[in-house]
Amino acid sequence: MLLQVARTTKPLTNIEVKQAKPKAKEFNLSDGDGLSLKVKPNSSKLWFFNYYRPHSKKRANLSFGSFPEIPLAQARSKRLDARGF
């Protein structure tokens, strides 16, 4: 019998966020629990929270702003507020 183990995401560090370099295509760095940093080719970094809408059960994104205006700790705090904790 094959046992499946849930994948866990290693939380980002401040250094990883600061040193994230743009690539030819945009990419995401995941912090876990729906929070991710989108790094765009023009070197902008945007915080996004991906969640399910409670009534329609559809996926949605909520933007928290850009890095460094919104640091990692503040983005995590906004994620908790958005989750309702």
N, C-alpha and C positions, 0 to 999 in steps of 0.2 A: 504494500500500500504506500502511495506517495503522499508525503505530508507537505502541505504548502505553508510557508511562513510569510507573514505579512512583511512587506518592505517598509523599512523606516528611513526617513530622510534625515540626514545629518544637518542640524541647524547651521545657518551661515554665520560667519564671524565678520566683525567689522573690517578686518584686513581683506578678506575675500571680496567683500562688497566694493571696497575702495580700489582694489587692484584688478577688478573685472575689466578686461580690454574688449573693445568692439571687434566684431568679426564681419565678414562679408554679408552675412545674414543675421537678423536679430535672433537672440536666444534668451532663455529663461534660466535663472538660478533659483532653485526652490529652497525655501526656509522651512517648509513643513506646514501642515494644517491650512493649506490653501494660499499661503503668502508666497509670492515670488517676485523677483526683481527682473524686469525685462531690460536687456541691454541691446540698444539699437546701433546700427552701423554708424550713425552720426555721433556716437559716444554718449547719447543721453541714456539715463538709467531711471526707470519708472517702477514704482511699487504697485503691484496688483494683488487683489484678493479674489480667488476663484471659489465660488460657493454654489450650493443648490438653493433655488428659491423655495421657500417653505410650502407654498400652495401649489405651484405649477410643477415642482420638482425638476425644473430646467436649470441648466448651468448658467451662471452669470459672473461677470467680472466687475469688481469695484476698484477704482483707482484711488490710491492714497496720496499721490504726488510723486515728485522726483527726488532722487538722491543727488546732492547732499542736503537739500532743503529739509527733507524728511529722513532723519537717520534711522538705522536699523531698529533701535530700541523703540522709537516712536511708531514705526510701522508695525511692530509687534503689538504695541499697545492699541493701535487702531484696529488691528485684526481681532483682538479680544473684545473691543467695543462693538465691532460689527457682528461678532458671533453672539453677543448678548450676555457675556460673562461679567 
